Each structure stands twice: as structure tokens, then as C-alpha cells.
Amino acid sequence: MIYSKTDKTLETARLLLRLFKETDAQEVSKFCNNYNLYKSTLNLPYPYSIDCALTWIANHEKNYDLDQIYEFAITDKQSGQLYGAIGISNHQQYKNGEIAYWIGEEHWGNGYATEAAKALIDFVFTEKNYHRVYARYFKSNPASGKIMEKCGMHYEGTLKDHIYKNDVFEDIVFYGIINPMK
């Protein structure tokens, strides 16, 4: 992972993680206005309009500069094609944060979320001095758990019937990783 402090980017073998721009809103709206993506995410509204995307993007740079949340567009390093989003909160007093991600359905299965998550975890451990990173997913979406495992995260527990969404109770599964450099 290559971090550019001035550009606010992370670079991997295939990807460039960068701050979102207003010009990404149309593509974000297209990706997120998808029921299959909505049903596997905790906070994504549905339907998802371009106004939702613009509102969401509006505070990313401020949140980044204030060290509150680091949210990145997951893009192809060569073409600039947008694949999805990844972000992590910064609970400074606890030296930890929750990582979350989504990939547009047409790009599922290519390893983009795993590659981006590994880079973001490396970034917060090396550049932001986090002690721990955690994540959670709906048990009904085991692919998200596989991404967490590939990033070195470990199963920490399940909250049974914790979320009520779409007329069903969902189990939430927690994973975490401690900074190995500590």
C-alpha cells in the first residue's frame, strides 16, 4: 500500500482509493439503488437517489481532515473506473475504528473489497496508530465475512436477531483484528 498524504489516496496493485468527488454521485446512485446491495448493508437507504449520493459525499473531505472518518472511492488504478466504497471510523480515544465497504454488484467477485480493506487496515495501523479494527456483517451475507477473514480479521461473536430489516430479524456477526505491529 502506498499512501499519499497530499493527495489523500491509497494505492494498491490494482486500485486507487481516493476521496469521492461530486462527479461520482451519478455512479454511486446507480450502484446503491440496487436491492441486492441494500439488503446486505446496515445503513444504506433504498431507493438511493442522486441526492442521497451528493449528501453522503458532501462531508467526506471534512471528516477526513478532522480525522473522524476516512471514506474512499474504490477505483481502478489505470482506468479510474469506480467499483465501490470503503470507509473506517476513527474512535481516537479507543484507538480503533469500524471498517465498512460496498462494491457495485456488477463488480462482485473480483477481490476489490478485499484488496481495498487490506490497504485501509494497513493505513490506519501504520499512519493513524490504531490498535484495533473491527467490522460486522449480516449473517445472511457470508461473502462479507470471507473478506474480513482474508484481511486477517477473526470472528469475535454474533448478536442473534439483532437487526430487524425487510420484515426479518438478522444476526450480526463481528470480526476484529489487533494491530500486529503493537
C-alpha positions as CSV (number, residue, x, y, z in Angstrom):
1,M,0.0,0.0,0.0
2,I,1.3,3.4,-1.0
3,Y,-0.2,6.4,0.9
4,S,-0.1,9.9,-0.4
5,K,-0.8,12.4,2.4
6,T,-1.1,15.3,0.0
7,D,-3.4,13.6,-2.4
8,K,-5.3,11.7,0.3
9,T,-5.0,8.5,-1.6
10,L,-4.0,4.9,-1.0
11,E,-2.6,2.8,-3.9
12,T,-2.6,-1.0,-4.2
13,A,-1.5,-3.3,-7.0
14,R,-4.8,-2.7,-9.0
15,L,-6.6,0.0,-7.1
16,L,-6.5,3.7,-6.2
17,L,-8.5,4.6,-3.1
18,R,-9.3,8.3,-3.3
19,L,-11.8,10.8,-1.8
20,F,-15.2,10.9,-3.6
21,K,-16.0,13.8,-5.9
22,E,-19.4,15.3,-6.7
23,T,-18.9,13.8,-10.2
24,D,-19.1,10.3,-8.7
25,A,-22.6,10.9,-7.5
26,Q,-24.4,9.5,-10.6
27,E,-22.4,6.3,-10.5
28,V,-22.8,5.9,-6.7
29,S,-26.5,6.4,-7.1
30,K,-26.6,3.7,-9.8
31,F,-24.7,1.2,-7.7
32,C,-26.5,1.9,-4.5
33,N,-30.0,2.0,-5.9
34,N,-29.8,-1.8,-6.1
35,Y,-31.9,-4.0,-3.8
36,N,-29.2,-6.8,-3.6
37,L,-26.7,-4.2,-2.3
38,Y,-29.3,-2.6,0.1
39,K,-30.3,-5.9,1.7
40,S,-26.8,-6.7,2.7
41,T,-25.9,-3.3,4.2
42,L,-26.8,-1.9,7.5
43,N,-27.3,1.8,6.8
44,L,-27.8,2.2,3.0
45,P,-31.2,3.7,2.2
46,Y,-33.3,2.3,-0.6
47,P,-34.2,3.6,-3.1
48,Y,-31.0,5.6,-3.4
49,S,-31.2,8.8,-5.3
50,I,-28.5,11.1,-6.7
51,D,-29.4,13.5,-3.8
52,C,-28.6,10.7,-1.4
53,A,-25.2,10.3,-3.1
54,L,-24.5,14.1,-3.1
55,T,-25.4,14.4,0.6
56,W,-23.2,11.4,1.5
57,I,-20.2,12.7,-0.5
58,A,-20.5,16.3,0.8
59,N,-18.8,15.7,4.1
60,H,-16.1,13.2,3.2
61,E,-13.2,15.6,2.9
62,K,-14.1,17.5,6.1
63,N,-14.5,14.2,8.0
64,Y,-11.1,13.1,6.6
65,D,-9.4,16.3,7.6
66,L,-10.8,16.2,11.1
67,D,-9.7,12.6,11.5
68,Q,-13.2,11.4,12.1
69,I,-13.9,9.0,9.2
70,Y,-11.8,8.1,6.3
71,E,-14.1,7.3,3.3
72,F,-12.7,6.4,-0.1
73,A,-13.9,5.6,-3.6
74,I,-12.5,2.2,-4.7
75,T,-11.3,2.8,-8.3
76,D,-9.3,1.1,-10.9
77,K,-5.7,2.5,-10.8
78,Q,-5.4,2.6,-14.6
79,S,-8.8,3.5,-15.9
80,G,-10.3,5.3,-12.9
81,Q,-13.5,3.1,-13.1
82,L,-15.4,3.3,-9.8
83,Y,-16.1,-0.1,-8.2
84,G,-17.4,0.8,-4.8
85,A,-16.6,2.5,-1.5
86,I,-14.7,1.7,1.7
87,G,-14.5,3.7,4.9
88,I,-13.4,3.4,8.5
89,S,-14.4,5.4,11.6
90,N,-11.8,6.8,13.9
91,H,-12.6,6.4,17.6
92,Q,-9.5,8.2,18.7
93,Q,-9.9,7.8,22.5
94,Y,-10.1,4.0,22.0
95,K,-7.6,3.8,19.1
96,N,-9.9,1.8,17.0
97,G,-12.4,2.0,14.2
98,E,-15.1,0.1,12.3
99,I,-14.4,-0.7,8.7
100,A,-17.3,-1.0,6.1
101,Y,-17.4,-1.4,2.4
102,W,-19.7,-2.0,-0.6
103,I,-19.0,-2.9,-4.2
104,G,-21.3,-2.3,-7.1
105,E,-23.0,-5.7,-8.0
106,E,-21.5,-5.8,-11.5
107,H,-18.0,-5.8,-9.9
108,W,-18.7,-8.5,-7.2
109,G,-16.3,-11.5,-7.1
110,N,-13.1,-9.7,-8.3
111,G,-11.4,-9.2,-5.0
112,Y,-11.7,-5.4,-4.9
113,A,-13.2,-5.2,-1.5
114,T,-10.5,-7.5,0.0
115,E,-7.7,-5.5,-1.7
116,A,-9.2,-2.2,-0.6
117,A,-9.8,-3.4,3.0
118,K,-6.3,-4.7,3.4
119,A,-4.9,-1.3,2.3
120,L,-7.2,0.6,4.6
121,I,-6.3,-1.6,7.6
122,D,-2.6,-1.1,6.8
123,F,-3.2,2.6,6.5
124,V,-4.9,3.0,9.9
125,F,-2.4,0.7,11.6
126,T,0.7,2.4,10.2
127,E,-0.4,6.1,9.6
128,K,-3.1,6.6,12.2
129,N,-1.8,4.4,15.1
130,Y,-5.0,2.4,15.5
131,H,-4.7,-0.5,18.0
132,R,-7.7,-2.4,16.6
133,V,-10.1,-2.6,13.6
134,Y,-13.4,-4.3,13.7
135,A,-16.3,-5.0,11.3
136,R,-19.7,-6.5,11.3
137,Y,-21.9,-8.1,8.7
138,F,-25.3,-9.7,8.3
139,K,-25.0,-13.5,8.8
140,S,-27.1,-13.8,5.6
141,N,-24.2,-12.2,3.7
142,P,-21.3,-14.6,4.3
143,A,-19.2,-13.2,1.4
144,S,-18.6,-10.1,3.6
145,G,-17.2,-12.3,6.3
146,K,-14.9,-14.0,3.9
147,I,-13.4,-10.6,3.0
148,M,-12.8,-10.0,6.7
149,E,-11.1,-13.3,7.1
150,K,-8.9,-12.7,4.1
151,C,-7.8,-9.4,5.8
152,G,-6.6,-11.3,8.9
153,M,-9.7,-10.5,11.0
154,H,-11.0,-13.0,13.4
155,Y,-14.5,-14.0,14.5
156,E,-15.5,-12.3,17.8
157,G,-19.1,-13.1,18.2
158,T,-22.7,-13.0,16.9
159,L,-25.6,-10.9,18.1
160,K,-28.7,-13.0,17.4
161,D,-31.7,-11.4,15.8
162,H,-30.1,-8.0,16.4
163,I,-31.4,-6.1,13.4
164,Y,-34.9,-6.0,12.0
165,K,-34.8,-5.3,8.3
166,N,-37.2,-6.1,5.5
167,D,-39.6,-7.9,7.9
168,V,-36.9,-10.3,9.1
169,F,-34.6,-10.4,12.1
170,E,-30.9,-10.6,11.1
171,D,-27.9,-11.9,13.1
172,I,-24.9,-9.5,13.1
173,V,-21.5,-11.2,13.1
174,F,-18.5,-9.3,14.5
175,Y,-14.9,-9.7,13.3
176,G,-11.8,-7.8,14.5
177,I,-8.0,-7.6,14.3
178,I,-5.4,-6.1,16.6
179,N,-2.5,-4.2,15.1
180,P,0.2,-6.8,14.7
181,M,2.9,-4.1,15.0
182,K,1.9,-3.4,18.6
